[in-house]
Amino acid sequence: MRRGKLIDVDCRCGYRLFRYYKAGKGRLIKCMIERIHEDYVGLKGAETFSRPECPSCKKELGIVMMIRGRPTLKLNQGTIKSIRI
């Protein structure tokens, strides 16, 4: 895998959602579930087209979709704190 960083993804309410291995530059738009290092929400067992929520404030994080043949969380940009590398 290419070089990247391990980043913390937090909800706007301050709750830590997961730690993610981000490869490349730019904003965090989608998260491949296999790259999630530590999961505090339960995304690793999520079904396709499910809509996970923040356990603290109950806001929707996004939708789990199949992108390039892999389960991926397409993020709601208004729910997470903005992350840019």
C-alpha positions as CSV (number, residue, x, y, z in Angstrom):
1,M,0.0,0.0,0.0
2,R,1.1,3.5,-0.6
3,R,2.4,5.8,2.1
4,G,-0.3,7.4,4.2
5,K,-1.3,8.5,7.7
6,L,-3.4,7.0,10.5
7,I,-6.0,9.7,11.3
8,D,-8.7,10.0,13.9
9,V,-12.2,10.6,12.6
10,D,-14.4,12.5,15.0
11,C,-18.1,13.5,14.9
12,R,-18.9,17.2,15.2
13,C,-20.2,16.5,18.8
14,G,-16.7,15.4,19.7
15,Y,-17.2,11.6,19.8
16,R,-14.3,9.5,18.3
17,L,-15.8,7.4,15.6
18,F,-12.8,5.4,14.2
19,R,-9.1,5.5,13.3
20,Y,-8.5,5.3,9.6
21,Y,-5.5,4.7,7.4
22,K,-5.7,7.6,4.8
23,A,-3.5,7.2,1.7
24,G,-3.1,10.2,-0.6
25,K,-3.8,13.9,-0.2
26,G,-7.1,15.8,0.0
27,R,-10.3,15.6,2.0
28,L,-11.7,12.5,3.5
29,I,-14.8,11.7,1.4
30,K,-15.1,8.0,1.6
31,C,-13.6,5.4,3.9
32,M,-12.9,1.8,2.8
33,I,-14.0,-0.4,5.6
34,E,-10.9,-2.6,5.3
35,R,-8.6,0.4,6.1
36,I,-10.3,1.2,9.4
37,H,-7.7,0.5,12.1
38,E,-9.8,0.9,15.2
39,D,-13.6,0.9,15.0
40,Y,-15.7,2.5,17.8
41,V,-19.0,2.5,16.0
42,G,-19.3,-1.0,14.5
43,L,-18.7,-0.3,10.9
44,K,-16.7,-3.5,10.2
45,G,-19.8,-5.7,10.3
46,A,-22.1,-3.2,8.6
47,E,-24.3,-4.4,5.7
48,T,-24.4,-2.7,2.3
49,F,-26.8,0.3,2.1
50,S,-26.9,0.6,5.9
51,R,-26.7,4.1,7.4
52,P,-24.6,4.0,10.6
53,E,-25.1,6.7,13.3
54,C,-23.0,8.4,15.9
55,P,-23.7,6.7,19.2
56,S,-23.5,10.0,21.0
57,C,-25.7,12.5,19.0
58,K,-27.5,10.0,16.7
59,K,-26.6,11.8,13.5
60,E,-26.2,9.8,10.3
61,L,-22.5,9.3,9.3
62,G,-23.2,8.3,5.7
63,I,-24.1,5.2,3.7
64,V,-22.2,1.9,3.2
65,M,-21.8,1.2,-0.5
66,M,-19.8,-1.1,-2.7
67,I,-17.2,1.1,-4.5
68,R,-14.7,-0.7,-6.7
69,G,-15.9,-4.0,-5.4
70,R,-15.1,-3.1,-1.7
71,P,-17.5,-2.1,1.1
72,T,-17.0,1.7,1.6
73,L,-18.6,4.3,3.9
74,K,-19.5,7.3,1.8
75,L,-19.4,10.1,4.4
76,N,-21.8,12.8,5.2
77,Q,-19.6,15.9,5.2
78,G,-21.8,17.8,7.7
79,T,-21.5,15.1,10.4
80,I,-17.8,14.7,10.8
81,K,-15.1,17.2,11.6
82,S,-13.4,18.3,8.4
83,I,-10.2,16.4,7.7
84,R,-7.7,17.4,5.0
85,I,-4.2,16.1,4.4
